[in-house]
Amino acid sequence: MADISISAIDRIMRKAGAERVSEEGATTLREVLETLALDISREAIALAKHAGRKTVNAEDIKLASRKLLALTKLGV
Amino acid sequence: MADISISAIDRIMRKAGAERVSEEGATTLREVLETLALDISREAIALAKHAGRKTVNAEDIKLASRKLLALTKLGV
């Protein structure tokens, strides 16, 4: 794990309005995001293969995200 | 947006098994993750405030993630 930088996580949390964030808080959010990213990526890769492509494209990611998150509010 | 680096997204997608990823595929996954990160952060901040704290901690992030994602499989 640990592909997303803690500084990126910190920036996002400050944008959301956080005054202070514990180190464990930031690393936990990183873990959640990386786990989701792996799940979405695996699903998107399967969708690309299903379509006869080796390249994962934006539509694969959108479909995979909708399927795994069921979050239409993401607007993707 | 654009807080998470594209190189981080690329690393995660390769770990998931991707051979090739379009530029739009990577930027779309970044958007999905940043949107989720903002939503989880806002919820976590509200939970910290509710508990009388200014510091967002790991438990706030875990509770917020469970609430927003309903993904017990995340193991957080």
Backbone of each chain as nested JSON, in Angstrom:
{
  "chains": [
    {"id": "A", "residues": [
      {"number": 1, "name": "MET", "atoms": {"N": [0.838, -1.191, 0.0], "CA": [0.0, 0.0, 0.0], "C": [0.878, 1.248, 0.0]}},
      {"number": 2, "name": "ALA", "atoms": {"N": [0.321, 2.344, 0.531], "CA": [1.061, 3.6, 0.635], "C": [1.501, 4.158, -0.714]}},
      {"number": 3, "name": "ASP", "atoms": {"N": [0.557, 4.2, -1.657], "CA": [0.853, 4.805, -2.952], "C": [0.411, 6.263, -2.983]}},
      {"number": 4, "name": "ILE", "atoms": {"N": [-0.661, 6.572, -2.261], "CA": [-1.144, 7.951, -2.198], "C": [-0.389, 8.659, -1.077]}},
      {"number": 5, "name": "SER", "atoms": {"N": [0.137, 9.85, -1.357], "CA": [0.945, 10.555, -0.351], "C": [0.078, 11.111, 0.774]}},
      {"number": 6, "name": "ILE", "atoms": {"N": [0.66, 11.178, 1.952], "CA": [-0.056, 11.738, 3.096], "C": [-0.314, 13.237, 2.866]}},
      {"number": 7, "name": "SER", "atoms": {"N": [0.576, 13.894, 2.143], "CA": [0.35, 15.327, 1.884], "C": [-0.896, 15.528, 1.017]}},
      {"number": 8, "name": "ALA", "atoms": {"N": [-1.146, 14.608, 0.08], "CA": [-2.361, 14.7, -0.738], "C": [-3.596, 14.522, 0.149]}},
      {"number": 9, "name": "ILE", "atoms": {"N": [-3.516, 13.547, 1.054], "CA": [-4.632, 13.297, 1.975], "C": [-4.873, 14.532, 2.857]}},
      {"number": 10, "name": "ASP", "atoms": {"N": [-3.795, 15.101, 3.354], "CA": [-3.899, 16.306, 4.192], "C": [-4.576, 17.451, 3.435]}},
      {"number": 11, "name": "ARG", "atoms": {"N": [-4.164, 17.666, 2.192], "CA": [-4.763, 18.755, 1.394], "C": [-6.265, 18.54, 1.241]}},
      {"number": 12, "name": "ILE", "atoms": {"N": [-6.651, 17.319, 0.93], "CA": [-8.079, 17.025, 0.739], "C": [-8.853, 17.257, 2.037]}},
      {"number": 13, "name": "MET", "atoms": {"N": [-8.287, 16.81, 3.161], "CA": [-8.997, 16.964, 4.429], "C": [-9.12, 18.437, 4.829]}},
      {"number": 14, "name": "ARG", "atoms": {"N": [-8.108, 19.22, 4.487], "CA": [-8.195, 20.669, 4.789], "C": [-9.247, 21.322, 3.894]}},
      {"number": 15, "name": "LYS", "atoms": {"N": [-9.294, 20.892, 2.619], "CA": [-10.337, 21.414, 1.726], "C": [-11.721, 21.099, 2.269]}},
      {"number": 16, "name": "ALA", "atoms": {"N": [-11.845, 19.941, 2.914], "CA": [-13.143, 19.54, 3.474], "C": [-13.467, 20.335, 4.735]}},
      {"number": 17, "name": "GLY", "atoms": {"N": [-12.455, 21.055, 5.269], "CA": [-12.71, 21.91, 6.428], "C": [-12.052, 21.47, 7.719]}},
      {"number": 18, "name": "ALA", "atoms": {"N": [-11.176, 20.468, 7.659], "CA": [-10.54, 19.98, 8.884], "C": [-9.561, 21.009, 9.443]}},
      {"number": 19, "name": "GLU", "atoms": {"N": [-9.629, 21.205, 10.767], "CA": [-8.656, 22.082, 11.427], "C": [-7.414, 21.283, 11.771]}},
      {"number": 20, "name": "ARG", "atoms": {"N": [-7.627, 20.145, 12.42], "CA": [-6.51, 19.28, 12.792], "C": [-6.854, 17.837, 12.46]}},
      {"number": 21, "name": "VAL", "atoms": {"N": [-5.841, 17.084, 12.037], "CA": [-6.03, 15.682, 11.679], "C": [-4.923, 14.875, 12.345]}},
      {"number": 22, "name": "SER", "atoms": {"N": [-5.288, 13.812, 13.044], "CA": [-4.251, 12.975, 13.651], "C": [-3.546, 12.185, 12.56]}},
      {"number": 23, "name": "GLU", "atoms": {"N": [-2.314, 11.754, 12.848], "CA": [-1.556, 10.989, 11.858], "C": [-2.324, 9.721, 11.479]}},
      {"number": 24, "name": "GLU", "atoms": {"N": [-2.904, 9.075, 12.488], "CA": [-3.66, 7.844, 12.219], "C": [-4.912, 8.125, 11.401]}},
      {"number": 25, "name": "GLY", "atoms": {"N": [-5.489, 9.309, 11.603], "CA": [-6.663, 9.677, 10.805], "C": [-6.309, 9.752, 9.333]}},
      {"number": 26, "name": "ALA", "atoms": {"N": [-5.196, 10.4, 9.046], "CA": [-4.777, 10.548, 7.646], "C": [-4.392, 9.202, 7.033]}},
      {"number": 27, "name": "THR", "atoms": {"N": [-3.656, 8.379, 7.792], "CA": [-3.246, 7.094, 7.216], "C": [-4.45, 6.163, 7.032]}},
      {"number": 28, "name": "THR", "atoms": {"N": [-5.454, 6.305, 7.904], "CA": [-6.654, 5.48, 7.747], "C": [-7.413, 5.875, 6.489]}},
      {"number": 29, "name": "LEU", "atoms": {"N": [-7.526, 7.173, 6.237], "CA": [-8.216, 7.603, 5.01], "C": [-7.434, 7.121, 3.789]}},
      {"number": 30, "name": "ARG", "atoms": {"N": [-6.105, 7.171, 3.866], "CA": [-5.31, 6.663, 2.748], "C": [-5.603, 5.187, 2.494]}},
      {"number": 31, "name": "GLU", "atoms": {"N": [-5.666, 4.394, 3.563], "CA": [-5.955, 2.959, 3.419], "C": [-7.303, 2.716, 2.761]}},
      {"number": 32, "name": "VAL", "atoms": {"N": [-8.32, 3.47, 3.218], "CA": [-9.669, 3.315, 2.666], "C": [-9.631, 3.612, 1.165]}},
      {"number": 33, "name": "LEU", "atoms": {"N": [-8.977, 4.709, 0.792], "CA": [-8.946, 5.114, -0.613], "C": [-8.163, 4.122, -1.47]}},
      {"number": 34, "name": "GLU", "atoms": {"N": [-7.05, 3.623, -0.95], "CA": [-6.244, 2.693, -1.746], "C": [-6.959, 1.354, -1.927]}},
      {"number": 35, "name": "THR", "atoms": {"N": [-7.674, 0.929, -0.882], "CA": [-8.45, -0.306, -0.999], "C": [-9.535, -0.155, -2.05]}},
      {"number": 36, "name": "LEU", "atoms": {"N": [-10.23, 0.977, -2.006], "CA": [-11.268, 1.24, -3.004], "C": [-10.67, 1.327, -4.403]}},
      {"number": 37, "name": "ALA", "atoms": {"N": [-9.526, 1.997, -4.51], "CA": [-8.892, 2.168, -5.818], "C": [-8.515, 0.818, -6.419]}},
      {"number": 38, "name": "LEU", "atoms": {"N": [-8.02, -0.093, -5.584], "CA": [-7.671, -1.429, -6.077], "C": [-8.92, -2.174, -6.539]}},
      {"number": 39, "name": "ASP", "atoms": {"N": [-9.984, -2.098, -5.753], "CA": [-11.233, -2.783, -6.108], "C": [-11.806, -2.232, -7.416]}},
      {"number": 40, "name": "ILE", "atoms": {"N": [-11.84, -0.91, -7.526], "CA": [-12.374, -0.295, -8.749], "C": [-11.497, -0.664, -9.944]}},
      {"number": 41, "name": "SER", "atoms": {"N": [-10.174, -0.652, -9.739], "CA": [-9.253, -0.971, -10.834], "C": [-9.441, -2.408, -11.31]}},
      {"number": 42, "name": "ARG", "atoms": {"N": [-9.565, -3.338, -10.372], "CA": [-9.734, -4.751, -10.76], "C": [-11.013, -4.93, -11.574]}},
      {"number": 43, "name": "GLU", "atoms": {"N": [-12.087, -4.282, -11.13], "CA": [-13.352, -4.377, -11.858], "C": [-13.219, -3.728, -13.228]}},
      {"number": 44, "name": "ALA", "atoms": {"N": [-12.535, -2.58, -13.314], "CA": [-12.373, -1.878, -14.589], "C": [-11.531, -2.698, -15.563]}},
      {"number": 45, "name": "ILE", "atoms": {"N": [-10.512, -3.377, -15.06], "CA": [-9.663, -4.232, -15.904], "C": [-10.5, -5.377, -16.483]}},
      {"number": 46, "name": "ALA", "atoms": {"N": [-11.362, -5.961, -15.645], "CA": [-12.233, -7.041, -16.117], "C": [-13.191, -6.53, -17.196]}},
      {"number": 47, "name": "LEU", "atoms": {"N": [-13.692, -5.317, -17.02], "CA": [-14.608, -4.734, -18.011], "C": [-13.882, -4.476, -19.336]}},
      {"number": 48, "name": "ALA", "atoms": {"N": [-12.649, -4.002, -19.265], "CA": [-11.859, -3.76, -20.482], "C": [-11.614, -5.08, -21.215]}},
      {"number": 49, "name": "LYS", "atoms": {"N": [-11.223, -6.099, -20.459], "CA": [-10.989, -7.419, -21.073], "C": [-12.256, -7.939, -21.744]}},
      {"number": 50, "name": "HIS", "atoms": {"N": [-13.36, -7.756, -21.043], "CA": [-14.654, -8.203, -21.569], "C": [-14.96, -7.527, -22.906]}},
      {"number": 51, "name": "ALA", "atoms": {"N": [-14.483, -6.296, -23.067], "CA": [-14.718, -5.535, -24.303], "C": [-13.611, -5.775, -25.326]}},
      {"number": 52, "name": "GLY", "atoms": {"N": [-12.688, -6.712, -25.035], "CA": [-11.631, -7.036, -25.985], "C": [-10.511, -6.006, -26.043]}},
      {"number": 53, "name": "ARG", "atoms": {"N": [-10.367, -5.224, -24.962], "CA": [-9.312, -4.213, -24.934], "C": [-8.273, -4.512, -23.86]}},
      {"number": 54, "name": "LYS", "atoms": {"N": [-7.019, -4.074, -24.145], "CA": [-5.97, -4.185, -23.132], "C": [-5.85, -2.88, -22.351]}},
      {"number": 55, "name": "THR", "atoms": {"N": [-6.368, -1.808, -22.952], "CA": [-6.268, -0.488, -22.315], "C": [-7.519, -0.191, -21.491]}},
      {"number": 56, "name": "VAL", "atoms": {"N": [-7.307, 0.115, -20.233], "CA": [-8.419, 0.5, -19.353], "C": [-8.728, 1.972, -19.627]}},
      {"number": 57, "name": "ASN", "atoms": {"N": [-9.976, 2.272, -19.962], "CA": [-10.315, 3.664, -20.271], "C": [-11.289, 4.26, -19.244]}},
      {"number": 58, "name": "ALA", "atoms": {"N": [-11.666, 5.506, -19.485], "CA": [-12.507, 6.229, -18.516], "C": [-13.86, 5.546, -18.319]}},
      {"number": 59, "name": "GLU", "atoms": {"N": [-14.432, 5.008, -19.396], "CA": [-15.734, 4.351, -19.265], "C": [-15.653, 3.117, -18.366]}},
      {"number": 60, "name": "ASP", "atoms": {"N": [-14.549, 2.383, -18.478], "CA": [-14.363, 1.212, -17.595], "C": [-14.343, 1.641, -16.136]}},
      {"number": 61, "name": "ILE", "atoms": {"N": [-13.634, 2.74, -15.87], "CA": [-13.543, 3.242, -14.487], "C": [-14.912, 3.711, -13.993]}},
      {"number": 62, "name": "LYS", "atoms": {"N": [-15.641, 4.417, -14.869], "CA": [-16.971, 4.919, -14.47], "C": [-17.923, 3.769, -14.156]}},
      {"number": 63, "name": "LEU", "atoms": {"N": [-17.953, 2.795, -15.07], "CA": [-18.837, 1.64, -14.861], "C": [-18.457, 0.888, -13.582]}},
      {"number": 64, "name": "ALA", "atoms": {"N": [-17.169, 0.667, -13.393], "CA": [-16.697, -0.067, -12.212], "C": [-17.04, 0.699, -10.933]}},
      {"number": 65, "name": "SER", "atoms": {"N": [-16.879, 2.026, -10.971], "CA": [-17.18, 2.839, -9.791], "C": [-18.66, 2.776, -9.467]}},
      {"number": 66, "name": "ARG", "atoms": {"N": [-19.487, 2.89, -10.509], "CA": [-20.936, 2.825, -10.274], "C": [-21.322, 1.492, -9.685]}},
      {"number": 67, "name": "LYS", "atoms": {"N": [-20.738, 0.44, -10.232], "CA": [-21.081, -0.898, -9.761], "C": [-20.65, -1.091, -8.299]}},
      {"number": 68, "name": "LEU", "atoms": {"N": [-19.425, -0.685, -7.988], "CA": [-18.895, -0.954, -6.646], "C": [-19.402, 0.031, -5.603]}},
      {"number": 69, "name": "LEU", "atoms": {"N": [-19.645, 1.239, -6.005], "CA": [-20.005, 2.254, -5.015], "C": [-21.487, 2.576, -5.025]}},
      {"number": 70, "name": "ALA", "atoms": {"N": [-22.132, 2.32, -6.162], "CA": [-23.545, 2.67, -6.293], "C": [-23.769, 4.119, -5.877]}},
      {"number": 71, "name": "LEU", "atoms": {"N": [-22.8, 4.948, -6.265], "CA": [-22.893, 6.362, -5.9], "C": [-23.125, 7.192, -7.154]}},
      {"number": 72, "name": "THR", "atoms": {"N": [-24.362, 7.37, -7.525], "CA": [-24.638, 8.2, -8.7], "C": [-24.265, 9.638, -8.409]}},
      {"number": 73, "name": "LYS", "atoms": {"N": [-24.253, 9.993, -7.11], "CA": [-23.934, 11.358, -6.748], "C": [-22.495, 11.729, -7.09]}},
      {"number": 74, "name": "LEU", "atoms": {"N": [-21.668, 10.713, -7.422], "CA": [-20.299, 11.038, -7.815], "C": [-20.291, 11.824, -9.116]}},
      {"number": 75, "name": "GLY", "atoms": {"N": [-21.369, 11.674, -9.855], "CA": [-21.462, 12.429, -11.104], "C": [-20.507, 11.948, -12.177]}},
      {"number": 76, "name": "VAL", "atoms": {"N": [-20.066, 10.713, -12.056], "CA": [-19.148, 10.198, -13.092], "C": [-19.894, 9.305, -14.07]}}
    ]},
    {"id": "B", "residues": [
      {"number": 1, "name": "MET", "atoms": {"N": [-9.515, 20.27, -7.463], "CA": [-9.186, 18.858, -7.318], "C": [-7.711, 18.657, -7.644]}},
      {"number": 2, "name": "ALA", "atoms": {"N": [-7.394, 17.44, -8.096], "CA": [-6.02, 17.105, -8.479], "C": [-5.049, 17.173, -7.314]}},
      {"number": 3, "name": "ASP", "atoms": {"N": [-5.433, 16.54, -6.201], "CA": [-4.529, 16.459, -5.057], "C": [-3.754, 15.147, -5.062]}},
      {"number": 4, "name": "ILE", "atoms": {"N": [-4.389, 14.094, -5.568], "CA": [-3.718, 12.799, -5.65], "C": [-2.941, 12.757, -6.973]}},
      {"number": 5, "name": "SER", "atoms": {"N": [-1.694, 12.343, -6.918], "CA": [-0.873, 12.347, -8.142], "C": [-1.284, 11.238, -9.101]}},
      {"number": 6, "name": "ILE", "atoms": {"N": [-1.101, 11.5, -10.384], "CA": [-1.413, 10.483, -11.391], "C": [-0.446, 9.303, -11.264]}},
      {"number": 7, "name": "SER", "atoms": {"N": [0.772, 9.558, -10.81], "CA": [1.711, 8.438, -10.648], "C": [1.235, 7.484, -9.55]}},
      {"number": 8, "name": "ALA", "atoms": {"N": [0.598, 8.029, -8.501], "CA": [0.044, 7.161, -7.451], "C": [-1.083, 6.31, -8.027]}},
      {"number": 9, "name": "ILE", "atoms": {"N": [-1.943, 6.947, -8.826], "CA": [-3.053, 6.217, -9.455], "C": [-2.505, 5.12, -10.375]}},
      {"number": 10, "name": "ASP", "atoms": {"N": [-1.484, 5.456, -11.152], "CA": [-0.865, 4.478, -12.052], "C": [-0.316, 3.28, -11.282]}},
      {"number": 11, "name": "ARG", "atoms": {"N": [0.375, 3.553, -10.181], "CA": [0.936, 2.45, -9.388], "C": [-0.162, 1.519, -8.885]}},
      {"number": 12, "name": "ILE", "atoms": {"N": [-1.235, 2.107, -8.392], "CA": [-2.333, 1.29, -7.862], "C": [-2.958, 0.45, -8.969]}},
      {"number": 13, "name": "MET", "atoms": {"N": [-3.163, 1.058, -10.152], "CA": [-3.797, 0.321, -11.25], "C": [-2.892, -0.816, -11.741]}},
      {"number": 14, "name": "ARG", "atoms": {"N": [-1.582, -0.593, -11.714], "CA": [-0.652, -1.674, -12.113], "C": [-0.683, -2.796, -11.065]}},
      {"number": 15, "name": "LYS", "atoms": {"N": [-0.749, -2.406, -9.788], "CA": [-0.858, -3.429, -8.74], "C": [-2.102, -4.277, -8.939]}},
      {"number": 16, "name": "ALA", "atoms": {"N": [-3.157, -3.642, -9.428], "CA": [-4.421, -4.355, -9.648], "C": [-4.333, -5.247, -10.884]}},
      {"number": 17, "name": "GLY", "atoms": {"N": [-3.266, -5.069, -11.683], "CA": [-3.069, -5.939, -12.843], "C": [-3.237, -5.286, -14.2]}},
      {"number": 18, "name": "ALA", "atoms": {"N": [-3.371, -3.958, -14.228], "CA": [-3.587, -3.28, -15.512], "C": [-2.326, -3.323, -16.381]}},
      {"number": 19, "name": "GLU", "atoms": {"N": [-2.514, -3.634, -17.663], "CA": [-1.384, -3.601, -18.598], "C": [-1.22, -2.187, -19.14]}},
      {"number": 20, "name": "ARG", "atoms": {"N": [-2.342, -1.62, -19.585], "CA": [-2.31, -0.257, -20.11], "C": [-3.505, 0.507, -19.578]}},
      {"number": 21, "name": "VAL", "atoms": {"N": [-3.286, 1.792, -19.322], "CA": [-4.35, 2.646, -18.789], "C": [-4.364, 3.935, -19.609]}},
      {"number": 22, "name": "SER", "atoms": {"N": [-5.522, 4.341, -20.109], "CA": [-5.585, 5.608, -20.845], "C": [-5.446, 6.768, -19.862]}},
      {"number": 23, "name": "GLU", "atoms": {"N": [-5.013, 7.908, -20.382], "CA": [-4.845, 9.073, -19.514], "C": [-6.183, 9.433, -18.86]}},
      {"number": 24, "name": "GLU", "atoms": {"N": [-7.268, 9.358, -19.645], "CA": [-8.588, 9.685, -19.105], "C": [-9.023, 8.659, -18.063]}},
      {"number": 25, "name": "GLY", "atoms": {"N": [-8.596, 7.415, -18.245], "CA": [-8.925, 6.391, -17.253], "C": [-8.309, 6.734, -15.901]}},
      {"number": 26, "name": "ALA", "atoms": {"N": [-7.049, 7.127, -15.928], "CA": [-6.358, 7.457, -14.678], "C": [-6.945, 8.717, -14.041]}},
      {"number": 27, "name": "THR", "atoms": {"N": [-7.224, 9.735, -14.844], "CA": [-7.764, 10.975, -14.254], "C": [-9.18, 10.746, -13.723]}},
      {"number": 28, "name": "THR", "atoms": {"N": [-9.935, 9.855, -14.367], "CA": [-11.283, 9.56, -13.87], "C": [-11.221, 8.857, -12.518]}},
      {"number": 29, "name": "LEU", "atoms": {"N": [-10.304, 7.911, -12.375], "CA": [-10.177, 7.241, -11.077], "C": [-9.741, 8.248, -10.011]}},
      {"number": 30, "name": "ARG", "atoms": {"N": [-8.848, 9.16, -10.389], "CA": [-8.453, 10.194, -9.428], "C": [-9.657, 11.018, -8.972]}},
      {"number": 31, "name": "GLU", "atoms": {"N": [-10.511, 11.406, -9.921], "CA": [-11.712, 12.195, -9.574], "C": [-12.626, 11.446, -8.619]}},
      {"number": 32, "name": "VAL", "atoms": {"N": [-12.845, 10.169, -8.925], "CA": [-13.715, 9.352, -8.067], "C": [-13.155, 9.314, -6.643]}},
      {"number": 33, "name": "LEU", "atoms": {"N": [-11.845, 9.063, -6.541], "CA": [-11.223, 8.947, -5.217], "C": [-11.243, 10.271, -4.463]}},
      {"number": 34, "name": "GLU", "atoms": {"N": [-10.991, 11.366, -5.171], "CA": [-10.971, 12.667, -4.481], "C": [-12.365, 13.077, -4.023]}},
      {"number": 35, "name": "THR", "atoms": {"N": [-13.367, 12.751, -4.836], "CA": [-14.745, 13.052, -4.436], "C": [-15.114, 12.268, -3.185]}},
      {"number": 36, "name": "LEU", "atoms": {"N": [-14.763, 10.987, -3.182], "CA": [-15.033, 10.15, -2.011], "C": [-14.274, 10.644, -0.797]}},
      {"number": 37, "name": "ALA", "atoms": {"N": [-13.022, 11.027, -1.002], "CA": [-12.192, 11.499, 0.11], "C": [-12.787, 12.751, 0.737]}},
      {"number": 38, "name": "LEU", "atoms": {"N": [-13.303, 13.654, -0.09], "CA": [-13.933, 14.869, 0.435], "C": [-15.189, 14.523, 1.226]}},
      {"number": 39, "name": "ASP", "atoms": {"N": [-16.005, 13.62, 0.687], "CA": [-17.243, 13.223, 1.373], "C": [-16.935, 12.563, 2.718]}},
      {"number": 40, "name": "ILE", "atoms": {"N": [-15.976, 11.632, 2.709], "CA": [-15.615, 10.939, 3.951], "C": [-15.052, 11.946, 4.953]}},
      {"number": 41, "name": "SER", "atoms": {"N": [-14.213, 12.869, 4.466], "CA": [-13.605, 13.866, 5.362], "C": [-14.656, 14.745, 6.005]}},
      {"number": 42, "name": "ARG", "atoms": {"N": [-15.62, 15.213, 5.202], "CA": [-16.676, 16.079, 5.759], "C": [-17.456, 15.364, 6.845]}},
      {"number": 43, "name": "GLU", "atoms": {"N": [-17.778, 14.109, 6.577], "CA": [-18.514, 13.322, 7.574], "C": [-17.659, 13.097, 8.825]}},
      {"number": 44, "name": "ALA", "atoms": {"N": [-16.378, 12.826, 8.636], "CA": [-15.474, 12.585, 9.769], "C": [-15.314, 13.853, 10.61]}},
      {"number": 45, "name": "ILE", "atoms": {"N": [-15.245, 14.991, 9.959], "CA": [-15.126, 16.275, 10.675], "C": [-16.376, 16.507, 11.539]}},
      {"number": 46, "name": "ALA", "atoms": {"N": [-17.541, 16.2, 10.955], "CA": [-18.791, 16.356, 11.706], "C": [-18.81, 15.429, 12.919]}},
      {"number": 47, "name": "LEU", "atoms": {"N": [-18.297, 14.217, 12.742], "CA": [-18.263, 13.257, 13.856], "C": [-17.31, 13.722, 14.95]}},
      {"number": 48, "name": "ALA", "atoms": {"N": [-16.175, 14.281, 14.563], "CA": [-15.214, 14.797, 15.555], "C": [-15.847, 15.952, 16.342]}},
      {"number": 49, "name": "LYS", "atoms": {"N": [-16.495, 16.86, 15.627], "CA": [-17.166, 17.992, 16.293], "C": [-18.216, 17.496, 17.261]}},
      {"number": 50, "name": "HIS", "atoms": {"N": [-18.973, 16.493, 16.817], "CA": [-20.027, 15.921, 17.652], "C": [-19.448, 15.363, 18.949]}},
      {"number": 51, "name": "ALA", "atoms": {"N": [-18.214, 14.886, 18.873], "CA": [-17.552, 14.315, 20.05], "C": [-16.777, 15.371, 20.84]}},
      {"number": 52, "name": "GLY", "atoms": {"N": [-16.913, 16.642, 20.427], "CA": [-16.249, 17.719, 21.162], "C": [-14.763, 17.826, 20.887]}},
      {"number": 53, "name": "ARG", "atoms": {"N": [-14.322, 17.301, 19.736], "CA": [-12.905, 17.37, 19.382], "C": [-12.671, 18.23, 18.144]}},
      {"number": 54, "name": "LYS", "atoms": {"N": [-11.481, 18.858, 18.102], "CA": [-11.099, 19.592, 16.897], "C": [-10.241, 18.722, 15.984]}},
      {"number": 55, "name": "THR", "atoms": {"N": [-9.672, 17.678, 16.582], "CA": [-8.789, 16.788, 15.815], "C": [-9.575, 15.606, 15.259]}},
      {"number": 56, "name": "VAL", "atoms": {"N": [-9.488, 15.418, 13.942], "CA": [-10.129, 14.271, 13.306], "C": [-9.212, 13.068, 13.5]}},
      {"number": 57, "name": "ASN", "atoms": {"N": [-9.743, 11.992, 14.089], "CA": [-8.894, 10.824, 14.324], "C": [-9.323, 9.619, 13.476]}},
      {"number": 58, "name": "ALA", "atoms": {"N": [-8.612, 8.509, 13.668], "CA": [-8.853, 7.324, 12.835], "C": [-10.273, 6.785, 13.004]}},
      {"number": 59, "name": "GLU", "atoms": {"N": [-10.806, 6.846, 14.234], "CA": [-12.162, 6.327, 14.459], "C": [-13.203, 7.143, 13.683]}},
      {"number": 60, "name": "ASP", "atoms": {"N": [-12.982, 8.468, 13.612], "CA": [-13.897, 9.314, 12.838], "C": [-13.899, 8.882, 11.369]}},
      {"number": 61, "name": "ILE", "atoms": {"N": [-12.699, 8.63, 10.846], "CA": [-12.571, 8.221, 9.434], "C": [-13.229, 6.862, 9.208]}},
      {"number": 62, "name": "LYS", "atoms": {"N": [-13.006, 5.932, 10.157], "CA": [-13.604, 4.599, 10.006], "C": [-15.124, 4.664, 10.034]}},
      {"number": 63, "name": "LEU", "atoms": {"N": [-15.663, 5.411, 11.005], "CA": [-17.126, 5.537, 11.111], "C": [-17.693, 6.196, 9.861]}},
      {"number": 64, "name": "ALA", "atoms": {"N": [-17.042, 7.261, 9.407], "CA": [-17.526, 7.988, 8.225], "C": [-17.476, 7.09, 6.99]}},
      {"number": 65, "name": "SER", "atoms": {"N": [-16.409, 6.306, 6.866], "CA": [-16.272, 5.422, 5.699], "C": [-17.354, 4.357, 5.713]}},
      {"number": 66, "name": "ARG", "atoms": {"N": [-17.591, 3.789, 6.912], "CA": [-18.628, 2.754, 7.009], "C": [-19.982, 3.332, 6.641]}},
      {"number": 67, "name": "LYS", "atoms": {"N": [-20.231, 4.529, 7.129], "CA": [-21.535, 5.148, 6.872], "C": [-21.705, 5.449, 5.383]}},
      {"number": 68, "name": "LEU", "atoms": {"N": [-20.682, 6.026, 4.77], "CA": [-20.818, 6.457, 3.384], "C": [-20.663, 5.325, 2.38]}},
      {"number": 69, "name": "LEU", "atoms": {"N": [-19.862, 4.375, 2.71], "CA": [-19.58, 3.33, 1.733], "C": [-20.31, 2.034, 2.03]}},
      {"number": 70, "name": "ALA", "atoms": {"N": [-20.667, 1.843, 3.319], "CA": [-21.311, 0.594, 3.714], "C": [-20.502, -0.591, 3.223]}},
      {"number": 71, "name": "LEU", "atoms": {"N": [-19.179, -0.423, 3.305], "CA": [-18.3, -1.481, 2.836], "C": [-17.566, -2.105, 4.026]}},
      {"number": 72, "name": "THR", "atoms": {"N": [-18.194, -3.095, 4.627], "CA": [-17.528, -3.749, 5.747], "C": [-16.301, -4.496, 5.245]}},
      {"number": 73, "name": "LYS", "atoms": {"N": [-16.291, -4.844, 3.949], "CA": [-15.163, -5.595, 3.411], "C": [-13.881, -4.783, 3.384]}},
      {"number": 74, "name": "LEU", "atoms": {"N": [-13.995, -3.46, 3.621], "CA": [-12.782, -2.656, 3.666], "C": [-11.925, -3.042, 4.86]}},
      {"number": 75, "name": "GLY", "atoms": {"N": [-12.577, -3.654, 5.846], "CA": [-11.826, -4.099, 7.01], "C": [-11.338, -2.978, 7.892]}},
      {"number": 76, "name": "VAL", "atoms": {"N": [-11.976, -1.812, 7.799], "CA": [-11.54, -0.697, 8.643], "C": [-12.466, -0.523, 9.831]}}
    ]}
  ]
}
